[in-house]
Each structure stands twice: as structure tokens, then as C-alpha cells.
Amino acid sequence: MYEILQKYIDHHAELGYIFVSEFLNELICNKIKDILETEDLD
């Protein structure tokens, strides 16, 4: 029972980590785009 629970937790922790990574990548890319776009205006 405990092993199954551990696998479940590990699996979801992995998914959570992937989700957070994707989110941060998106955030960073958008931030870089914003910086580049504002520099182009100058």
C-alpha cells in the first residue's frame, strides 16, 4: 500500500515539476520578448 502511494506521489511531484518548469520558461521567454520589444522602440 505504501509503495503504491509513494509511486503516486513521485509521479505527481514529477508532473508538478514539469508544469512549474514550463511555466517559468514561458514567463522568462515573455520577459525577454518584452525587453527586446521595448529596446526596439528606443
Secondary structure as UniProt FT lines:
FT   HELIX           2..41
//
